[in-house]
Amino acid sequence: MQNFSTQKPGFSWLLKMAWRDGKASKRKLFLFMASIVLGIAAVVSIQSFGENLQDNIALQSKALMGADFTIDMNHPPNERVTEIMDSLGIDAQEISFASMAAFPNNTGTKFVSVRGIQGNYPFYGKLETQPQSAAEKYQDQNAALVDATVMLQLNLSVGDSIKIGEITLPILGELKEAPGSSSLFGAIAPPVIIPFEYIEKSGLIQTGSRIDYEYYFKADKITNLTVLEEKIGPQLDKEEADLDTHLSTSERLGKRYKNFGKFLNLVAFIALLLGCVGIASAINIYIKEKLTSVAVLKCLGASRKQSFLIYLIQVAFIGLLSGIIGSILGVILQYAFPYILEGLLPIEIALSISLRVILAGIVLGILMSVLFALYPLVGTLYVSPLQVLRVQENSNSKSRKALIGISMLIVLFLFLFSFWLLKDWKYSLSFIGGVLVTFAILAGIAQLFINAIRKFFPDSWSFVSRQSLRNLFRPQNQTLILILAIGIGTFLISTLYFTKDLLLAQATLDNTNTSANMILLDVQSNQTKDIAETIKNQDLPVLEAIPIVTMRVQNLNGKSVNEIREDSTSTINRWILSHEFRVTYRDSLIASESIEGGEWIPDVKNTATTEAIPISVSTNFAEDAQVEVGDLVTFNVQGVLMKTKIASTRLVDWGRMQTNFSIVFPNGVLEQAPQFHVMTTQVPDAKKSAEIQQILVKKYPNVSILDLRQVLGVIEGLLNKISWIINFMAFFSILTGIIVLLGAVRTSKYQRIKESVLLRTIGAKSNQILKIAALEYIYLGVLGSLSGILLSLISSLLLAWLAFETTFIPSWIPFGVLFPGITVLVLIIGLANSRSVIKNPPLQVLRRESV
């Protein structure tokens, strides 16, 4: 008798079966793969660019600061600080302040940041000027370097003059880049560099002037900057000075851009999730078409595990290939980021390829593909050989348990992946919760829509209209997945527009005659009357003349600030202890304030020196200083100690463009204290603004003028730039949604073709079939995009109400552009997939699609 081998097929047989079956369905599998390629590309590009950015910041941190470490303060150094700096050896120093500058050659004026530098600064990096020699010669030639943008705006040339206070200097060169200059503040107050000795000669260092003193140091090779900061930092803190090393600057900048990168990563992650939803849907249709094949395999002796592994291997291979292609695309894409982020980055980026990120992208492709394909794949375990002859539904309890287990596994993986991106478990849980809620709401809307159609089906409608509605809940319909894909993509982009509008609304000026749009700073007490007359002579109103007194916190409830600093258990915010507060006095609240607790005291007529003066503090001051109504606070008012008692706390709307204060005294206390004033007016247009600025700068060179419309222009430009970047990333989500849409339509195409062929066979015309398909896709496009926009609108309204406490006027772009645009896009894609049914005879279509 002949002996037959009973050895079971090994892994090589599974690979061959997976390969053969996959080759026969390569077109469908290609669309599955495309669903997640863009998501992986987005994640890889951001991760890779983020690593390069962190590395470049670390390498260029010295050039960003221009020194190894600095000591800075907003007052002249006292004896102790001078002693510490002398022991370290000062290599260069700088005094800086914001001021108005006049340009006699063209009668223009500009609010600038004046930097007076002494010494061979910067030690690292360089002052980039045009001509380059100007950076080396401006101190010897007693000249100025003026920001290149200002030179262009005011049509200035090298050789023209700049007037700052009482001094006039020739312009030796255009300043293109300078270490230590903030790009955001530089857009509002562009830098101007002059020799150090001219700061005093300008006459602008007066009471109330915001002056910054900075000292630059170059460390030797043996100096440990971390140890130096730990040793010297606390000593300087006590003297209201601050030590900053290039290492801490690097860390601070790294965190700032890392947080921005985290947000972009989440946007990319949404695109990846969309692709995974597409994978789950497409594999679901694919496996349903393969159930008969699975039953045949089991009839031939294949086990449940073998039939399951054949298709699992296919999906894992799709994930591997998707990860490789997505990672390559992501590496290429990162080279576009320096151009996309131009103007927002503090340094120039030298890009390199990160093998770690590429490997992570490949692993991510495999894991996401397998995890999201397990839902449909688990069904192959419960296919009976009898399904060769008949179709039967499986409701095995083991299948339900498996699905619950898979769901928990997917949620766990998503949490771990988001935790890897955010490095904070609370944010990760919030993100996962938000994603699940959004998906659940959109899925609920789709299900409600389907149920409503079934319950209230319009039997009186025409055949075409009725058939298009029936397609939405026929077997193997794609209503749920398409609404999810369309809705999430639309939700993302519309949320970005609404949020941008919400942020801009917080900084919008009212166009009324009572709203200030120009602020005059550092007005001395003896100048207020004359400046008010000058403004009125130009037919402009003087809206406010606010007195300001500078002071620091000396004691909180009897405990000195030095004691609080030394107390390691204290949770009082450190800015309270070192901040120089600018306070005012008045007898009434203003529009941006409301009493939160206690009683408002308008004036103090008879205050004995031993009594505590009643004051009002903002809620954020009370929270950070950990004080409440009735607590005592002692202030140091330029050497004079003043004992106060918190009589009330105020809720202040800091987003409103007006002069708000953390601390307000009643009338009758500070009138005789050294003070300066802030005055406000309202100018009708840019021309009038330029005229009044020229007059005031000429007569009162110490006064700085802030045109709020220019500030808002800078803020709006920055928000638009960030919005464009976020929209660029959201494009991945919507493009992924389109690919998912394509895949979903293609995977159910065979079912649609059989229905359409049947309709043609019983006499339906091509234009009727086309109308049925068109109406179905219009329903899907309208419902998906409208659901996403409305969900986004609700979330933005809640954000405005709960977080920003402001009114919200939504943008028209999501309704006027996204809604019709996405609907038309869905319609085009759907009809493009129906062309083969319309153009060819039914028998030819069936033969071709069944191959």
DRENBAKOL-807982 format. One line per field, with one value per residue (C-alpha): residue in one letter; x, z, y. Coordinates in steps of 0.02 Angstrom, whole numbers, plus 50000, padded with zeros to 5 digits. Each point is the difference from the previous one (the first is absolute). Example, Ala and Ser with C-alpha at 12.3 -4.5 7.8 and 13.67 -1.06 7.14 Angstrom:
2
resn = c(A,S)
px = c(50615,50069)
pz = c(50390,49967)
py = c(49775,50172)
# end
This chain:
851
resn = c(M,Q,N,F,S,T,Q,K,P,G,F,S,W,L,L,K,M,A,W,R,D,G,K,A,S,K,R,K,L,F,L,F,M,A,S,I,V,L,G,I,A,A,V,V,S,I,Q,S,F,G,E,N,L,Q,D,N,I,A,L,Q,S,K,A,L,M,G,A,D,F,T,I,D,M,N,H,P,P,N,E,R,V,T,E,I,M,D,S,L,G,I,D,A,Q,E,I,S,F,A,S,M,A,A,F,P,N,N,T,G,T,K,F,V,S,V,R,G,I,Q,G,N,Y,P,F,Y,G,K,L,E,T,Q,P,Q,S,A,A,E,K,Y,Q,D,Q,N,A,A,L,V,D,A,T,V,M,L,Q,L,N,L,S,V,G,D,S,I,K,I,G,E,I,T,L,P,I,L,G,E,L,K,E,A,P,G,S,S,S,L,F,G,A,I,A,P,P,V,I,I,P,F,E,Y,I,E,K,S,G,L,I,Q,T,G,S,R,I,D,Y,E,Y,Y,F,K,A,D,K,I,T,N,L,T,V,L,E,E,K,I,G,P,Q,L,D,K,E,E,A,D,L,D,T,H,L,S,T,S,E,R,L,G,K,R,Y,K,N,F,G,K,F,L,N,L,V,A,F,I,A,L,L,L,G,C,V,G,I,A,S,A,I,N,I,Y,I,K,E,K,L,T,S,V,A,V,L,K,C,L,G,A,S,R,K,Q,S,F,L,I,Y,L,I,Q,V,A,F,I,G,L,L,S,G,I,I,G,S,I,L,G,V,I,L,Q,Y,A,F,P,Y,I,L,E,G,L,L,P,I,E,I,A,L,S,I,S,L,R,V,I,L,A,G,I,V,L,G,I,L,M,S,V,L,F,A,L,Y,P,L,V,G,T,L,Y,V,S,P,L,Q,V,L,R,V,Q,E,N,S,N,S,K,S,R,K,A,L,I,G,I,S,M,L,I,V,L,F,L,F,L,F,S,F,W,L,L,K,D,W,K,Y,S,L,S,F,I,G,G,V,L,V,T,F,A,I,L,A,G,I,A,Q,L,F,I,N,A,I,R,K,F,F,P,D,S,W,S,F,V,S,R,Q,S,L,R,N,L,F,R,P,Q,N,Q,T,L,I,L,I,L,A,I,G,I,G,T,F,L,I,S,T,L,Y,F,T,K,D,L,L,L,A,Q,A,T,L,D,N,T,N,T,S,A,N,M,I,L,L,D,V,Q,S,N,Q,T,K,D,I,A,E,T,I,K,N,Q,D,L,P,V,L,E,A,I,P,I,V,T,M,R,V,Q,N,L,N,G,K,S,V,N,E,I,R,E,D,S,T,S,T,I,N,R,W,I,L,S,H,E,F,R,V,T,Y,R,D,S,L,I,A,S,E,S,I,E,G,G,E,W,I,P,D,V,K,N,T,A,T,T,E,A,I,P,I,S,V,S,T,N,F,A,E,D,A,Q,V,E,V,G,D,L,V,T,F,N,V,Q,G,V,L,M,K,T,K,I,A,S,T,R,L,V,D,W,G,R,M,Q,T,N,F,S,I,V,F,P,N,G,V,L,E,Q,A,P,Q,F,H,V,M,T,T,Q,V,P,D,A,K,K,S,A,E,I,Q,Q,I,L,V,K,K,Y,P,N,V,S,I,L,D,L,R,Q,V,L,G,V,I,E,G,L,L,N,K,I,S,W,I,I,N,F,M,A,F,F,S,I,L,T,G,I,I,V,L,L,G,A,V,R,T,S,K,Y,Q,R,I,K,E,S,V,L,L,R,T,I,G,A,K,S,N,Q,I,L,K,I,A,A,L,E,Y,I,Y,L,G,V,L,G,S,L,S,G,I,L,L,S,L,I,S,S,L,L,L,A,W,L,A,F,E,T,T,F,I,P,S,W,I,P,F,G,V,L,F,P,G,I,T,V,L,V,L,I,I,G,L,A,N,S,R,S,V,I,K,N,P,P,L,Q,V,L,R,R,E,S,V)
px = c(50000,50065,50043,49938,50087,49896,50115,49904,50041,50131,50025,50069,49834,49906,50112,49970,49811,50000,50104,49893,49838,50070,50060,49823,49935,50147,49895,49891,50149,50090,49858,50007,50184,49973,49879,50138,50151,49960,49971,50168,50083,49929,50056,50173,50030,49952,50098,50154,49992,49970,50156,50102,49932,50043,50176,50028,49937,50120,50145,49960,49944,50160,49971,49819,50057,50166,50087,50022,49891,49922,49944,49854,49887,49881,50093,50182,50101,50020,50161,49975,49958,50149,50112,49939,50020,50174,50052,49937,50082,49881,50043,49864,49848,49840,49861,49839,49829,49855,49985,49941,50130,49991,50085,50033,50038,49821,49903,49947,49983,50006,49979,50165,50101,50161,50151,50156,50145,50175,50135,50035,49824,49944,50133,49909,49904,50008,49908,49942,50002,50005,50137,50082,50138,49868,49987,50184,50010,49838,50076,50159,49905,49863,49865,49841,49945,49816,49886,49996,49809,49988,50126,49890,49835,50059,50106,50160,50177,50169,50060,49830,49974,49901,49947,49971,49956,50131,50128,50014,50112,50043,49935,50152,49911,49843,49979,49940,50031,50058,50021,49885,49862,49825,49919,49824,50044,50113,49849,49917,50157,50140,50178,50117,50179,50103,50164,49976,50055,49857,49866,50029,50017,49829,49915,49871,50044,49865,49871,49887,50112,50012,50189,50085,50180,50089,50178,50083,50129,50114,50039,50164,50005,50001,49847,49847,49854,49872,50096,50026,49813,49959,50128,49985,49818,49918,50118,49951,49815,50008,50069,49862,50122,49999,50137,49964,50117,49996,49952,49841,49961,50018,49886,49870,49997,49997,49846,49912,50019,49978,49826,49957,50066,49890,49847,50050,50034,49822,49934,50105,49941,49819,50046,50076,49844,49893,50108,49980,49812,50013,50106,49869,49859,50091,50062,49823,49932,50152,49980,49813,50041,50127,49884,49961,50187,50027,49861,50080,50168,49919,49914,50174,50065,50068,49980,49919,50170,50074,49859,50013,50189,49993,49905,50090,50165,49924,49951,50169,50087,49887,50049,50184,49994,49894,50123,50149,49917,49927,50167,50091,49867,50012,50189,49979,49861,50103,50108,49849,49980,50136,49905,49830,50061,50100,49990,49953,50163,50141,50139,50044,49975,50125,49894,50053,49914,49952,50007,49905,49853,50000,49998,49859,49900,50021,49950,49854,49939,50002,49919,49862,49957,49991,49906,49865,49984,49972,49815,49955,50138,49934,49845,50103,50023,49814,49966,49919,50043,49812,50017,50063,49818,49906,50025,49971,50020,50117,49949,50120,50029,50185,50000,49922,50130,50138,49933,49994,50179,50054,49912,50093,50164,49971,49956,50154,50112,49926,50029,50181,50033,49924,50099,50158,49953,49942,50103,49851,49874,49861,50014,50010,49840,49915,50054,49943,49837,49973,50037,49880,49863,50019,49997,49851,49901,50032,49959,49842,49948,50025,49901,49859,49993,49988,49866,49901,50002,49938,49862,49942,50039,49922,49899,49924,50167,50058,50087,50171,49984,49936,50138,50137,49935,49988,50184,50045,49942,50019,50113,50185,49959,50139,49894,50081,50182,49975,49914,50139,50137,49916,49941,50168,50096,49873,49995,50188,50013,49845,50058,50164,49907,49881,50141,50103,49849,49974,50180,49991,49835,50089,50115,49877,49980,49828,49983,49915,50054,50012,50126,50184,50112,50155,50093,50128,50124,50124,49912,50076,49883,50055,49963,49820,49916,50104,49983,49812,49991,50105,49883,49844,50075,50004,49812,50030,49926,50099,49914,50105,50144,50045,50125,50121,50110,50131,50021,50052,49929,50098,49895,49853,49902,50155,50120,50137,50032,50175,49927,49875,50139,50100,49848,50007,49822,49924,49889,49984,50038,50176,49951,49905,50161,50109,49879,49999,49815,49929,49846,49874,49871,49820,49827,49903,50008,50025,49908,50121,49982,49872,50007,50028,50009,50006,49952,50065,50072,49997,50104,50089,49978,50082,50129,50115,50175,49971,49844,50003,49946,49854,50044,49922,50098,49964,49946,50158,50109,49902,50017,50187,50040,49881,49911,49817,49888,50061,50183,50144,50126,50145,50069,50167,49961,50173,50071,49842,49907,49812,49887,49841,49850,49907,49824,49940,50048,49959,49971,50097,49974,50183,49952,49921,50111,50001,50108,49969,50090,50032,49997,49891,50011,49858,50013,50084,50157,50123,49973,50166,50103,50127,49900,49977,49846,49927,49885,49885,49914,49904,50065,49888,50129,50183,50032,49941,50097,50162,49968,49970,50149,50117,49938,50012,50171,50071,49934,50011,50140,49985,49821,49976,49849,49919,49881,49888,49950,50180,50008,49840,50070,50152,49890,49882,50146,50073,49833,49973,50173,49965,49827,50075,50122,49861,49892,50146,50004,49810,50015,50073,49841,49883,50109,50002,49812,49990,50108,49893,49849,50078,50042,49828,49914,50117,49981,49811,50007,49964,49841,49946,50040,49888,49859,50027,50011,49839,49917,50058,49942,49822,49998,50081,50086,50180,49950,49885,50142,50113,49870,49979,50188,50011,49861,50075,50170,49919,49910,50164,50098,49869,49974,50186,50063,49853,50016,50186,49972,49857,50096,50148,49888,49928,50174,50063,49849,50032,50183,49952,49875,50097,50183,50005,49837,49963,49875,50041,49958,50042,50093,49900,50137,49949,49819,50036,50153,50026,49818,49965,50180,50006,49825,50048,50162,49904,49882,50142,50089,49840,49950,50176,49983,49833,50059,50041,49821,49927,50114,50011,49873,49944,50078,50168,50000,49961,50133,50135,49958,49990,50176)
pz = c(50000,49954,50147,49992,50094,50141,50025,50012,49881,50074,49999,49822,49939,50089,49915,49829,50026,50061,49850,49872,50072,50015,49819,49942,50101,49984,49940,50156,50115,49923,50052,50176,50006,49935,50145,50130,49898,50020,50188,50024,49886,50107,50165,49934,49922,50160,50113,49890,49983,50187,50039,49878,50077,50177,49947,49906,50146,50116,49880,49964,50174,50026,49837,50050,50163,49934,50161,50121,50132,50045,50154,49975,50103,49975,50117,50021,50091,50186,50096,50026,49818,49943,50115,49928,49820,50032,50068,49840,49886,49891,49815,49927,50058,49929,50049,49901,49999,49883,49930,49855,49867,49874,49830,49952,49818,49963,50154,50043,50175,50067,50167,50020,50126,50035,50048,50062,49995,50073,49966,49868,50002,49934,50046,49899,49841,49924,49964,49822,49917,49829,49970,50111,50056,50091,50138,50042,49980,50073,50175,49938,49878,50126,49882,50005,49926,49952,49968,49815,49995,50072,49870,49864,50072,50023,49842,50098,49936,50081,50041,50056,50182,50146,50149,50167,50141,50005,49885,49812,49922,49821,49937,49960,49944,49987,50143,49933,50148,50180,50142,50146,49896,50012,49831,50067,50101,49857,49885,50119,50054,49873,50071,49983,50065,50055,50099,50187,50051,49903,50109,50140,49876,49926,50158,49993,50164,50106,50132,49936,49856,49976,49993,49984,50056,49930,50028,49887,50053,49908,50102,49995,49955,50179,50057,50032,49955,50086,50165,49976,49977,50154,50106,49941,49942,50173,50060,49852,50024,50172,49919,49866,49863,49888,49933,49836,49913,49818,50061,50084,49847,49892,50114,50005,49812,49977,50111,49908,49829,50069,50062,49828,49925,50117,49934,49820,50046,50062,49837,49907,50120,49954,49817,50046,50098,49849,49895,50127,49998,49811,50024,50117,49879,49845,50080,50062,49821,49937,50128,49967,49818,50055,50119,49867,49969,50186,50006,49854,50089,50153,49892,49936,50177,50045,50182,50070,50050,49825,49909,50124,49982,49809,50002,50152,49905,49854,50115,50089,49831,49950,50163,49971,49823,50057,50140,49881,49868,50132,50089,49837,49955,50176,49989,49834,50069,50148,49879,49965,50184,50005,49861,50079,50170,49929,50119,50151,50029,50102,49902,49832,49997,49932,49963,50015,49988,50163,49990,50165,49931,49838,50100,50108,49843,49932,50166,50012,49828,50047,50171,49942,49850,50100,50147,49896,49886,50145,50010,49831,50003,50158,49900,49900,50159,50006,49815,49980,49852,49965,49937,49838,49970,50095,50086,50188,50131,50146,50173,50098,50177,49980,49851,50107,50137,49871,49934,50176,50028,49834,50045,50165,49913,49872,50135,50100,49849,49957,50179,49999,49831,50052,50164,49895,49907,50149,50146,50114,50046,50043,49830,49917,50084,49954,49819,49987,50086,49879,49849,50061,50038,49829,49910,50107,49962,49813,50002,50099,49874,49857,50090,50044,49819,49939,50128,49958,49815,50040,50116,49897,49827,49868,49899,49895,49929,49826,49964,49983,50166,50093,49932,50047,50180,50007,49950,50164,50103,49879,50049,49997,49994,50040,50078,50172,49942,49872,50122,50126,49872,49930,50170,50091,49860,49990,50190,50009,49869,50054,50182,49946,49916,50145,50129,49901,49993,50186,50038,49886,50077,50168,49927,49895,50021,49996,49866,50114,50058,50178,49964,50015,49858,50046,50166,50059,50123,50125,50008,50144,50122,49946,49817,50015,49980,49849,49913,50029,49919,49853,49970,50012,49879,49871,50026,50091,50169,50157,50059,50153,50100,50118,50141,50030,50150,50001,50152,50056,50125,50163,50116,49982,50162,50100,49908,49898,49820,50044,50130,49872,49872,50125,50049,49888,50051,49943,49846,49973,49819,49987,49881,50143,50101,49867,49888,49995,50004,49913,50097,49986,50110,49960,50079,49882,49900,49812,49866,50003,50188,50118,50188,50042,50188,50138,49986,49881,50095,49889,50109,50166,50076,50169,50002,50149,49967,50116,49909,49855,49837,49915,49823,49862,49916,49845,50023,49915,50121,50147,49934,49963,50163,50097,50085,50024,50062,50169,49977,50024,49865,50027,49846,49974,49910,49946,50175,50098,50079,49983,50098,49909,50027,49860,50002,49837,49859,49819,49849,49860,49815,49947,49819,49979,49921,50143,50148,50132,50167,50124,50147,50020,50147,50052,49977,50139,50023,49855,49931,50069,49957,49856,49847,49814,49890,49857,49884,49866,49849,49848,49825,49848,49875,49964,49928,50156,50107,49907,50019,50187,50028,49908,50102,50168,49968,49948,50154,50129,49952,50163,49960,49914,49889,49970,49853,50047,49819,49957,50149,49944,49824,50067,50107,49856,49883,50126,50025,49813,49980,50136,49928,49829,50074,50093,49844,49906,50126,49999,49812,50041,50092,49862,49866,50102,50013,49810,49981,50128,49900,49841,50085,50076,49835,49907,50124,49987,49813,49956,50105,49918,49828,50026,50057,49854,49873,50072,49981,49819,49967,50056,49894,50097,49892,50022,50052,50135,50072,49993,50092,50133,50031,49997,50127,50115,50002,50022,50155,50068,49961,50075,50157,50031,49970,50086,50151,50013,49985,50125,50124,49980,50023,50162,50069,49954,50082,50159,49993,49982,50142,50125,49963,49924,50076,49845,49859,49842,49821,49891,49835,49840,49915,50069,49946,49838,49938,50093,50001,49812,49953,50092,49942,49819,50027,50069,49851,49873,50080,50008,49821,49937,50072,49914,49823,49957,50038,49892,49849,49976,49971,50160,49951,49960,50166,50100,49911,50028,50183,50046,49940)
py = c(50000,50174,50114,50181,50138,50074,50149,50163,50144,50117,50188,49997,49929,50140,50129,49921,49996,50181,50053,49908,50064,50177,50002,49965,50150,50119,50148,49995,49972,50148,50115,49928,50043,50176,50032,50008,50054,50186,49985,49914,50129,50142,49922,49955,50172,50092,49882,50008,50189,50017,49899,50104,50160,49945,49950,50164,50105,49908,50027,50182,50054,50101,50092,50035,50080,50066,49949,49854,50081,50167,50094,50118,50111,50147,50118,50052,49866,50024,49974,49813,49966,50105,49901,49833,50060,50068,49830,49918,50128,50102,49983,50115,50095,50071,50120,49988,50080,50033,50175,50103,50038,50142,50004,50181,49959,49945,50065,49821,49927,49823,49909,49906,49900,50094,49893,50088,49876,50014,49870,49870,49927,49875,49870,49866,50027,50172,50160,49980,50170,50077,50047,49868,50120,50104,49868,50026,50189,50072,50025,50083,50111,50048,49940,49896,49834,50006,49852,49957,49993,50176,50060,49928,50062,50179,50003,50033,49982,49978,50175,50064,50050,49931,50108,49913,50119,50135,49917,49987,49867,49953,49831,49894,49841,49894,49877,49832,49885,50026,49874,50035,50081,49926,49974,50032,50156,50053,50005,50126,50094,49966,50006,50147,49978,50149,50023,49978,50175,50081,49919,50124,50144,49963,50066,49860,49915,50082,49955,49864,49950,49812,49975,49831,49976,49848,49940,49871,49872,49880,49845,49904,49816,49937,50098,49890,50113,49889,50009,50186,50029,49895,50093,50181,49999,50002,50138,50109,49961,50079,50159,49999,49950,49848,49885,49913,49876,49948,49826,50062,50106,49847,49900,50140,50021,49812,49985,50141,49922,49825,50048,50068,49839,49899,50089,49968,49819,49983,50070,49873,49865,50042,49974,49832,49952,50042,49887,49861,50021,49981,49843,49925,50037,49944,49838,49970,50003,49905,49860,49987,49968,49868,49903,49872,49975,49979,49869,49907,50000,49925,49868,49953,49979,50173,50043,50158,50064,49971,50089,50144,50013,50005,50163,50066,49979,50097,50143,50001,50008,50146,50086,49967,50069,50148,50037,49997,50110,50117,50017,50040,50128,50074,50019,50091,50107,50062,50099,50111,50048,50135,50090,49970,50065,50145,50148,49892,49909,50081,49913,49927,49812,49875,49847,49819,49830,49916,49811,49988,50096,49899,49838,50069,50041,49823,49921,50120,49948,49815,50023,50118,49892,49839,50075,50083,49849,49880,50048,49926,49868,49919,49952,49873,49898,49962,49962,49828,49886,50000,50179,49925,49955,50133,50166,50005,50133,49970,50056,49894,50064,49966,50121,50136,49972,50009,50165,50073,49946,50077,50163,50010,49962,50139,50129,49949,50018,50171,50058,49940,50080,50168,49990,49978,50159,50105,49931,50034,49866,50125,50084,49830,49942,50163,49983,49818,50046,50143,49890,49865,50126,50082,49833,49944,50157,49987,49814,50038,50132,49876,49864,50121,50056,49819,49958,50156,49955,49825,50061,50148,49935,50116,49871,50138,50058,49954,49835,50083,50093,49846,49887,50125,50003,49810,49988,50084,49850,49855,49852,50045,50186,50122,50137,49991,49997,50137,50116,49968,50036,50155,50063,49984,50086,50141,50013,50025,50136,50096,49995,50081,50142,50026,49997,50126,50116,49977,50049,50151,50053,50011,50133,50100,50186,50077,50133,50124,50171,49936,49862,50041,49944,50101,49995,50128,49923,50076,50169,50100,50086,50174,49956,49938,50169,50054,49832,50001,50173,49940,49853,50109,50126,49859,49975,49836,49951,49964,49843,49959,50073,49858,50028,49856,49966,49861,49889,49826,49877,50007,49888,49882,49981,50048,49884,50085,49953,49939,49882,49936,49972,49897,49898,49846,49951,50165,49988,50187,50042,50072,50141,50081,50013,50082,50094,50190,50041,50150,50050,50140,50086,50044,50006,49886,49839,49999,49899,49853,49972,49926,49970,49817,50015,50131,50184,50134,50150,50157,50117,50020,50171,49982,49860,49991,49936,49853,49942,49878,50080,49908,49943,49895,49859,49896,49820,49935,50101,49930,49823,50010,50093,49885,50144,50041,50141,50060,49947,50123,50046,50121,50090,50085,50163,50058,49977,50042,49853,50007,49881,49951,49887,49911,50072,49920,49885,50042,49889,50087,49966,50010,49964,50172,50130,50125,50044,49866,49985,49860,50121,50155,50123,50115,50187,50099,49893,50004,50174,50065,49845,50006,49954,50014,49989,49903,50096,49931,50072,49942,50040,49975,49935,49962,50173,50090,49876,50043,50187,49998,49885,50119,50148,49912,49921,50167,50092,49859,49878,49902,49946,49831,49979,49831,49990,49853,49972,49958,49881,49915,49988,49906,49886,49965,49965,49878,49913,49989,49922,49872,49970,49967,49875,49910,50001,49923,49859,49985,49976,49829,49958,50055,49919,49840,50015,50012,49845,49909,50056,49934,49836,49982,50034,49883,49858,50004,50028,49819,50003,50163,49932,49848,50115,50119,49858,49928,50169,50014,49822,50041,50157,50142,50129,50056,50176,49928,49894,50153,50105,49864,49997,50190,50024,49867,50087,50170,49934,49932,50158,50116,49896,49968,50177,50085,49886,50040,50187,50006,49893,50116,50152,49930,49960,50174,50083,49900,50051,50184,49986,49896,50039,50174,50068,50100,50011,49905,50043,49849,50010,49979,49898,49829,50030,50092,49904,49836,49944,50016,49957,49834,49954,50028,49903,49850,50010,50002,49852,49900,50032,49964,49824,49974,50037,49818,49949,50137,49987,49810,49859,49908,49831,50079,50093,49843,49899,50132,50035,49816,49967)
# end
